[in-house]
C-alpha cells in the first residue's frame, strides 16, 4: 500500500549521495579497525566447518553432527560457498569481504532508520556513528554482540531484519515479507524476534489486536517441547548460564531495565517534538522488551520448561540494543554534540578506544586483525595450520576438550582452522547440543571419555583410539611419552596413533 499524506513526508529519498556513501564506507572501515577481525573464533567453530564441507564434501568424515545439525537448518553455508564458487575468490578472502559488507549494510540500515525518525542529518549520522563505535558491546547477559568479529548467520540476519523493519515503517509490506523470508532461511530463530516485533509495531500503529493473537499462536507449537529432559541434555544446558535469567549478574539485569527506562524517556521526547516514527518505534521497542522479558521468566525459571530454553527469548534484546543506540546517538547529535567537532571527539574517541582495548583483552595472543593468508605467531594456530597442511583429510583427532578457553588459544575453533574431524569438546559442542537435544547422550559420552585429559598417558590415548577410532592427538608439552609425534612447538605436539 503506497504511503500518503503525512507518511509520504517520511519517505524522503533514501538514496545515498556520493558524500554520504564515502562517509559510510569510511565509518565501515573505522569500525572494522576498531573491533578487529577473527574469522575462526567462538561460534565460527559451528558455522565455518559447514561452509568448508559444502566446498569440499570430503572434509570432516567423522563426528560432524555437532556442526552439521546447524548447517542443515540454514542456507548460510550454502550461500557463502556459492559465492566462493561463483567468484573463484578464496574462502578466506570471501569471508573478509562478507564481513565488511555486513558492517556496511548494518550501518546503512541504521542510517535509514535515523532518516525515518529524524529530519536532522546530524541526528541520522549520530546513530550510525554510535552503533559503529559499539559494534562489539555485549548485549546484557545474552552472550551476543551487536555484530561479531567474524561472519556468521547473525551477521546477515541482523541486516535483513533491520531492512524488513524499515519496509514495515514505510508500509512496503511485500518488501518486508521478502526480507523476513530471506531471514528465515538464514537464521530461523532470529526471524521470530523480527516478525513478533513487526506484529507489535502494526498493532500499535493500527490499534488492532493482531499482535495479541499472534503472541498466543505459537503456544500450541511449543507443546512438543514440554517434555522431561535427559541428564546429558541438562548437563549441556547448565554450562550456559546466560540461558537462565536467575543466573545473570546484577549488572546484566540492568541491561534489561536500563534500555526500557531510556526508551520511555525517548518516547516522551518524540511526542513533544512530533516525531511520529520515532515515537512509534520507541513505544514498540519498550513493549517488545517487556514481552520477551516476561517470556524469559516463564521459560527459564520453571524446571518443566527446560526444553524451551533453546529459544533463548532474552536474545530479543539484540534488536532492542541496536535501536537504542540508533536513537541515543541521534539524540546526542541533535541536542548535545550539534556542530561542535570537539564534542563529537569527546564522545567517540574514548568509546572507540575502550572498545579497542576490550577486544585486545579478549584475544590477547592473536593479532587484532587476522588477515587472510597470514598465520599468526600463536602456537595453537600454528599447530592447527600444520595439521591442515600435513595430515590426511580423514584424520580423526582428540585434543583437550577445554582447548578453546585455554591461555593462548584465544577461542579459535579446531575444526574451523585445522579442517579435521575431532571428538566433541566441552566449550562449543555443548552449545550445539542445547539446540539439538538428540545429540546430548553422544556428546556426554565423548566428553566424559576425555575427562582428566591433562593427565592422559599412552594407555589413555589407546583407549580413546579403540573406543572412537581416533588416528591423531594434539597434546600439550611435554605429554607425549610413547607417542609418535610429527610436529611440535613450544606449547603443543601433533602425534599419530599407530
C-alpha positions as CSV (number, residue, x, y, z in Angstrom):
1,X,0.0,0.0,0.0
2,X,1.6,3.3,-1.0
3,X,2.1,5.9,1.6
4,X,0.1,9.1,1.6
5,X,-0.3,12.4,3.5
6,X,2.0,12.8,6.5
7,X,3.5,9.4,5.9
8,X,4.7,10.4,2.4
9,X,6.8,13.2,4.1
10,X,8.8,10.5,6.0
11,X,9.7,8.8,2.8
12,X,12.2,11.3,1.6
13,X,14.7,10.0,-0.8
14,X,16.8,7.3,0.9
15,X,19.4,7.2,-1.8
16,X,22.9,7.9,-0.6
17,X,24.8,10.8,-2.2
18,X,28.4,10.3,-3.1
19,X,29.4,12.2,0.0
20,X,27.2,10.0,2.2
21,X,28.4,6.8,0.6
22,X,32.0,7.9,1.2
23,X,31.3,8.7,4.8
24,X,29.5,5.3,5.3
25,X,32.5,3.5,3.7
26,X,34.9,5.3,6.0
27,X,32.8,4.5,9.0
28,X,32.7,0.9,8.0
29,X,36.5,0.8,7.7
30,X,36.9,2.5,11.0
31,X,34.5,0.1,12.7
32,X,36.5,-2.8,11.2
33,X,39.8,-1.4,12.5
34,X,38.4,-0.7,16.0
35,X,36.7,-4.0,16.6
36,X,39.1,-6.3,14.8
37,X,38.6,-9.4,12.8
38,X,38.9,-13.1,13.9
39,X,37.2,-15.3,11.3
40,X,37.5,-18.7,13.2
41,X,36.7,-17.8,16.8
42,X,33.8,-18.6,19.1
43,X,30.7,-19.6,17.2
44,X,32.6,-19.8,13.9
45,X,33.6,-23.2,15.2
46,X,30.0,-24.2,14.5
47,X,29.4,-22.3,11.2
48,X,32.7,-22.2,9.4
49,X,33.1,-26.0,9.1
50,X,29.6,-26.1,7.4
51,X,30.9,-23.8,4.7
52,X,34.1,-25.7,4.2
53,X,32.3,-29.0,4.0
54,X,29.9,-27.5,1.4
55,X,33.0,-26.6,-0.7
56,X,34.8,-29.9,0.0
57,X,32.5,-32.8,0.9
58,X,35.5,-35.0,1.8
59,X,36.2,-32.9,4.9
60,X,35.0,-34.0,8.4
61,X,34.1,-37.6,7.7
62,X,33.7,-38.3,11.4
63,X,31.7,-36.8,14.2
64,X,30.4,-33.9,12.1
65,X,26.9,-33.8,13.6
66,X,28.0,-31.1,16.0
67,X,28.1,-28.5,13.2
68,X,26.1,-30.3,10.5
69,X,22.9,-30.1,12.5
70,X,23.1,-26.3,12.4
71,X,24.2,-26.3,8.8
72,X,21.2,-28.4,7.7
73,X,18.8,-25.8,9.0
74,X,20.2,-22.7,7.3
75,X,21.2,-21.7,3.8
76,X,24.1,-19.7,5.3
77,X,26.9,-22.2,4.5
78,X,25.4,-22.8,1.0
79,X,25.2,-19.1,0.4
80,X,28.8,-18.4,1.3
81,X,30.0,-21.5,-0.5
82,X,28.1,-20.5,-3.6
83,X,29.7,-17.0,-3.5
84,X,33.1,-18.6,-3.5
85,X,32.3,-20.9,-6.4
86,X,30.8,-18.2,-8.5
87,X,33.6,-15.6,-7.9
88,X,36.5,-18.0,-7.5
89,X,37.7,-15.9,-4.6
90,X,39.5,-17.9,-2.0
91,X,37.3,-18.6,1.0
92,X,39.4,-16.6,3.5
93,X,39.1,-13.5,1.3
94,X,35.4,-14.1,0.7
95,X,34.8,-14.3,4.5
96,X,36.5,-11.0,4.9
97,X,34.5,-9.3,2.2
98,X,31.2,-10.7,3.5
99,X,32.2,-9.4,7.0
100,X,32.9,-5.9,5.7
101,X,29.7,-6.0,3.7
102,X,27.7,-7.0,6.8
103,X,29.2,-4.0,8.7
104,X,28.4,-1.6,5.8
105,X,24.8,-2.7,5.4
106,X,24.2,-2.7,9.1
107,X,25.3,0.9,9.3
108,X,23.3,1.7,6.2
109,X,20.2,0.3,7.8
110,X,20.9,2.3,10.9
111,X,21.2,5.4,8.7
112,X,17.9,4.7,7.0
113,X,16.2,4.2,10.4
114,X,17.6,7.5,11.5
115,X,16.3,9.1,8.4
116,X,12.8,7.8,9.0
117,X,12.8,9.1,12.6
118,X,14.7,12.4,12.4
119,X,14.8,15.2,9.9
120,X,18.2,16.4,11.2
121,X,21.1,15.0,9.2
122,X,23.4,15.2,12.2
123,X,20.9,13.1,14.2
124,X,20.9,10.5,11.4
125,X,24.6,10.2,11.4
126,X,24.8,10.3,15.2
127,X,23.0,7.0,15.4
128,X,25.3,5.4,12.7
129,X,28.5,6.5,14.5
130,X,27.4,5.4,17.9
131,X,26.4,1.9,16.6
132,X,29.8,1.7,14.7
133,X,31.6,2.6,17.9
134,X,29.8,-0.1,19.9
135,X,29.6,-3.0,17.5
136,X,31.1,-5.5,19.9
137,X,29.5,-4.3,23.1
138,X,27.8,-7.2,25.0
139,X,24.0,-7.2,24.8
140,X,23.1,-7.6,28.5
141,X,23.6,-11.3,29.5
142,X,22.8,-12.9,26.2
143,X,26.3,-13.7,25.1
144,X,25.6,-11.6,21.9
145,X,27.3,-8.6,20.4
146,X,25.7,-6.1,18.1
147,X,27.9,-7.6,15.4
148,X,30.5,-10.3,16.0
149,X,34.2,-10.1,14.9
150,X,33.6,-12.8,12.4
151,X,31.0,-13.8,9.8
152,X,28.1,-15.9,10.9
153,X,24.3,-16.2,10.2
154,X,23.5,-13.4,12.7
155,X,25.7,-11.0,10.7
156,X,23.3,-11.4,7.8
157,X,20.1,-11.8,9.7
158,X,20.7,-8.7,11.7
159,X,20.9,-6.7,8.5
160,X,17.9,-8.3,6.8
161,X,15.7,-7.9,9.9
162,X,16.5,-4.1,10.0
163,X,15.7,-3.7,6.3
164,X,12.4,-5.5,7.0
165,X,11.8,-3.1,9.8
166,X,12.4,-0.2,7.5
167,X,10.0,-1.6,5.0
168,X,7.3,-2.0,7.6
169,X,7.7,1.6,8.8
170,X,7.4,2.7,5.2
171,X,4.3,0.5,4.7
172,X,6.1,-1.5,2.0
173,X,4.7,-4.8,3.2
174,X,5.6,-7.1,0.3
175,X,9.2,-6.0,0.6
176,X,9.1,-6.6,4.4
177,X,7.7,-10.2,3.8
178,X,10.5,-10.9,1.3
179,X,13.2,-9.7,3.8
180,X,11.6,-11.8,6.5
181,X,11.5,-14.9,4.3
182,X,15.2,-14.5,3.4
183,X,16.0,-14.1,7.1
184,X,14.1,-17.2,7.9
185,X,16.3,-19.4,5.7
186,X,19.5,-17.8,7.1
187,X,18.6,-17.7,10.8
188,X,15.3,-19.4,11.7
189,X,15.5,-18.4,15.4
190,X,16.3,-14.7,14.9
191,X,13.4,-14.2,12.4
192,X,11.0,-15.0,15.2
193,X,12.1,-11.9,17.1
194,X,11.8,-9.7,14.0
195,X,8.3,-11.0,13.0
196,X,6.9,-10.5,16.5
197,X,8.4,-7.0,16.6
198,X,6.7,-6.1,13.3
199,X,3.4,-7.6,14.5
200,X,3.6,-5.4,17.6
201,X,4.5,-2.4,15.5
202,X,1.4,-2.9,13.3
203,X,-0.8,-3.4,16.3
204,X,0.4,-0.2,17.9
205,X,0.0,1.8,14.7
206,X,-3.3,0.5,13.7
207,X,-4.9,-0.2,17.1
208,X,-5.6,-3.7,16.1
209,X,-5.0,-6.9,18.1
210,X,-3.1,-8.9,15.6
211,X,-0.1,-8.9,17.9
212,X,-2.0,-10.3,20.8
213,X,-3.4,-13.1,18.7
214,X,0.0,-13.8,17.1
215,X,1.6,-13.9,20.5
216,X,-0.6,-16.9,21.6
217,X,-0.5,-18.6,18.2
218,X,2.9,-20.4,18.8
219,X,1.8,-21.9,22.1
220,X,0.4,-25.0,20.6
221,X,3.6,-25.4,18.5
222,X,5.7,-25.4,21.7
223,X,3.8,-28.2,23.4
224,X,6.1,-30.9,21.9
225,X,9.0,-29.3,23.8
226,X,7.3,-29.6,27.2
227,X,8.9,-32.9,27.9
228,X,11.3,-34.1,30.6
229,X,15.0,-33.6,29.7
230,X,17.7,-36.2,29.9
231,X,20.6,-35.9,32.3
232,X,23.0,-35.4,29.4
233,X,20.9,-32.6,28.0
234,X,20.6,-30.9,31.4
235,X,24.4,-31.0,31.7
236,X,24.8,-29.2,28.4
237,X,22.2,-26.6,29.4
238,X,23.7,-25.9,32.7
239,X,27.0,-25.0,31.0
240,X,25.3,-21.9,29.5
241,X,24.4,-19.7,32.4
242,X,23.1,-17.0,30.0
243,X,20.2,-19.2,29.2
244,X,18.8,-18.7,32.7
245,X,17.7,-15.3,34.0
246,X,18.2,-16.2,37.6
247,X,21.9,-16.8,36.9
248,X,22.5,-13.4,35.4
249,X,24.7,-10.9,37.3
250,X,23.1,-7.8,38.7
251,X,24.7,-5.6,36.0
252,X,23.2,-7.9,33.4
253,X,19.8,-7.3,34.8
254,X,20.5,-3.5,34.5
255,X,21.0,-4.3,30.8
256,X,17.3,-5.3,30.7
257,X,15.7,-2.4,32.5
258,X,18.1,0.4,31.7
259,X,17.1,0.4,28.0
260,X,13.4,0.3,28.8
261,X,13.7,3.3,31.1
262,X,15.7,5.2,28.4
263,X,13.1,4.3,25.7
264,X,10.3,5.6,27.9
265,X,12.2,8.9,28.1
266,X,12.9,8.9,24.3
267,X,9.2,8.3,23.7
268,X,8.3,11.4,25.6
269,X,10.9,13.4,23.7
270,X,9.5,12.1,20.4
271,X,5.9,13.0,21.4
272,X,6.9,16.6,22.4
273,X,8.7,17.1,19.1
274,X,6.1,15.5,17.0
275,X,8.5,12.8,15.6
276,X,5.8,10.2,14.8
277,X,8.1,7.4,13.6
278,X,10.5,7.8,16.4
279,X,7.6,7.7,18.9
280,X,6.2,4.6,17.3
281,X,9.4,2.7,17.2
282,X,10.3,3.7,20.8
283,X,6.9,2.5,22.0
284,X,7.1,-0.7,20.1
285,X,10.6,-1.4,21.4
286,X,9.5,-0.9,25.0
287,X,6.7,-3.4,24.8
288,X,8.8,-5.8,22.8
289,X,11.4,-5.8,25.5
290,X,8.8,-6.3,28.2
291,X,7.1,-9.1,26.4
292,X,10.3,-11.1,25.9
293,X,11.4,-10.4,29.5
294,X,8.1,-12.0,30.6
295,X,8.7,-14.9,28.2
296,X,12.2,-15.3,29.6
297,X,10.9,-15.5,33.2
298,X,8.3,-18.0,32.1
299,X,10.6,-20.3,30.2
300,X,13.9,-20.2,32.1
301,X,12.7,-20.4,35.7
302,X,10.2,-23.3,36.0
303,X,12.0,-26.6,35.5
304,X,9.2,-28.1,33.5
305,X,10.0,-25.7,30.7
306,X,13.7,-26.6,30.5
307,X,13.3,-27.8,26.9
308,X,12.1,-24.3,25.9
309,X,15.3,-22.6,26.9
310,X,16.7,-23.3,23.5
311,X,14.5,-20.5,22.1
312,X,16.6,-18.0,24.3
313,X,13.9,-15.3,24.5
314,X,16.2,-12.8,26.0
315,X,18.1,-12.6,22.7
316,X,15.3,-10.3,21.6
317,X,17.4,-7.7,23.4
318,X,19.7,-7.7,20.4
319,X,17.2,-5.8,18.3
320,X,16.4,-3.6,21.3
321,X,20.0,-2.6,21.7
322,X,20.5,-1.7,18.1
323,X,17.5,0.6,18.1
324,X,18.5,2.0,21.5
325,X,21.9,3.0,20.1
326,X,20.5,4.5,17.0
327,X,18.1,6.6,19.0
328,X,20.7,7.5,21.6
329,X,23.3,8.6,19.0
330,X,20.7,10.6,17.2
331,X,19.5,12.5,20.3
332,X,23.1,13.1,21.4
333,X,24.0,14.5,18.0
334,X,20.8,16.7,17.9
335,X,20.8,18.0,21.4
336,X,24.4,17.9,22.7
337,X,27.0,17.4,20.0
338,X,25.5,19.6,17.3
339,X,28.1,21.0,15.0
340,X,31.0,21.2,17.6
341,X,33.7,18.8,16.4
342,X,35.4,18.7,19.8
343,X,32.2,17.4,21.3
344,X,32.0,14.6,18.8
345,X,35.6,13.7,19.6
346,X,35.0,13.8,23.4
347,X,32.2,11.2,22.9
348,X,33.6,8.9,20.2
349,X,37.3,8.8,20.9
350,X,37.0,7.3,24.4
351,X,34.3,4.9,23.3
352,X,36.3,3.6,20.4
353,X,39.5,3.4,22.5
354,X,37.6,1.4,25.2
355,X,36.1,-1.0,22.6
356,X,39.5,-1.5,21.0
357,X,41.1,-2.2,24.4
358,X,38.3,-4.7,25.3
359,X,38.9,-6.6,22.1
360,X,42.7,-6.8,22.8
361,X,41.9,-8.2,26.2
362,X,39.6,-10.8,24.7
363,X,42.1,-12.0,22.1
364,X,45.5,-11.1,23.7
365,X,47.5,-13.8,21.9
366,X,46.2,-13.1,18.4
367,X,46.7,-10.1,16.1
368,X,43.8,-7.6,16.3
369,X,43.0,-8.3,12.6
370,X,43.7,-11.9,11.3
371,X,44.4,-11.1,7.7
372,X,43.8,-13.9,5.1
373,X,46.8,-15.9,4.3
374,X,48.8,-14.9,7.4
375,X,49.3,-17.5,10.1
376,X,49.7,-15.6,13.5
377,X,52.6,-16.2,15.8
378,X,50.3,-18.3,18.0
379,X,51.4,-21.8,18.9
380,X,47.8,-23.1,18.7
381,X,47.1,-21.6,15.3
382,X,50.4,-22.7,14.0
383,X,49.7,-26.3,15.1
384,X,46.2,-26.1,13.6
385,X,47.7,-24.8,10.3
386,X,50.3,-27.7,10.3
387,X,47.5,-30.2,10.8
388,X,45.5,-28.7,7.9
389,X,48.5,-28.9,5.5
390,X,50.2,-32.1,6.6
391,X,47.6,-34.6,7.8
392,X,45.2,-36.7,5.6
393,X,41.6,-35.3,5.1
394,X,40.2,-38.3,7.0
395,X,42.4,-37.8,10.1
396,X,40.4,-38.0,13.3
397,X,41.8,-36.0,16.3
398,X,41.4,-35.8,20.0
399,X,42.6,-32.8,22.0
400,X,41.8,-31.1,25.3
401,X,38.0,-30.7,25.3
402,X,38.5,-27.3,27.0
403,X,41.1,-26.1,24.5
404,X,39.1,-23.1,23.3
405,X,39.3,-21.4,26.7
406,X,43.0,-22.3,27.5
407,X,45.5,-19.4,27.7
408,X,47.0,-18.6,24.3
409,X,44.3,-20.4,22.3
410,X,42.1,-17.3,22.1
411,X,38.8,-19.2,21.4
412,X,39.8,-20.5,18.0
413,X,37.9,-23.5,16.7
414,X,39.9,-26.6,15.8
415,X,37.5,-27.7,13.1
416,X,37.3,-24.2,11.7
417,X,41.1,-23.8,11.3
418,X,42.6,-27.3,11.1
419,X,39.7,-28.6,8.9
420,X,39.8,-32.1,10.5
421,X,37.4,-34.2,12.5
422,X,37.7,-34.3,16.3
423,X,36.0,-35.7,19.3
424,X,33.4,-33.5,20.9
425,X,34.6,-30.6,23.1
426,X,33.2,-29.1,26.2
427,X,33.1,-25.5,25.1
428,X,31.2,-25.2,21.7
429,X,29.8,-28.6,21.0
430,X,27.6,-28.4,24.1
431,X,26.1,-25.3,22.6
432,X,25.1,-27.4,19.6
433,X,23.6,-29.9,22.0
434,X,21.3,-27.3,23.6
435,X,19.7,-26.7,20.2
436,X,19.6,-30.3,19.2
437,X,18.9,-32.5,22.3
438,X,19.1,-35.8,20.5
439,X,22.9,-35.4,20.4
440,X,23.2,-35.0,24.2
441,X,24.0,-38.6,25.1
442,X,26.7,-39.0,22.5
443,X,28.2,-35.6,23.4
444,X,28.3,-36.6,27.1
445,X,29.8,-40.0,26.2
446,X,32.6,-38.4,24.3
447,X,33.4,-35.6,26.7
448,X,33.4,-38.0,29.7
449,X,35.8,-40.3,27.9
450,X,38.2,-37.3,27.7
451,X,37.9,-36.4,31.4
452,X,41.3,-35.8,33.0
453,X,42.9,-35.0,29.7
454,X,45.8,-33.2,31.2
455,X,46.9,-36.4,33.0
456,X,46.5,-38.7,30.0
457,X,49.2,-41.2,29.1
458,X,49.7,-43.6,26.2
459,X,47.2,-46.1,27.5
460,X,44.5,-43.4,27.8
461,X,45.1,-42.3,24.1
462,X,44.9,-46.0,23.1
463,X,41.6,-46.3,25.0
464,X,40.2,-43.4,23.0
465,X,41.5,-44.9,19.8
466,X,39.9,-48.2,20.5
467,X,36.6,-46.7,21.5
468,X,36.2,-44.0,18.9
469,X,38.6,-44.9,16.0
470,X,40.9,-41.9,16.5
471,X,44.1,-41.7,14.4
472,X,45.8,-38.5,15.8
473,X,46.1,-36.5,19.0
474,X,47.1,-32.9,19.8
475,X,48.7,-32.8,23.2
476,X,50.4,-30.2,25.3
477,X,54.1,-30.2,26.0
478,X,55.7,-32.4,27.2
479,X,52.8,-35.0,27.5
480,X,53.8,-37.3,24.6
481,X,55.7,-40.3,26.1
482,X,55.3,-43.2,23.8
483,X,53.6,-41.3,21.0
484,X,54.9,-40.8,17.5
485,X,54.9,-37.0,17.1
486,X,55.4,-35.4,13.8
487,X,55.2,-31.7,14.7
488,X,55.9,-29.7,17.8
489,X,56.3,-26.1,19.0
490,X,56.8,-24.6,22.5
491,X,53.2,-25.4,23.6
492,X,51.9,-28.4,21.6
493,X,52.8,-31.7,19.8
494,X,50.9,-33.3,17.0
495,X,51.1,-37.1,17.3
496,X,49.9,-40.0,15.3
497,X,48.4,-43.1,16.9
498,X,49.7,-46.3,15.3
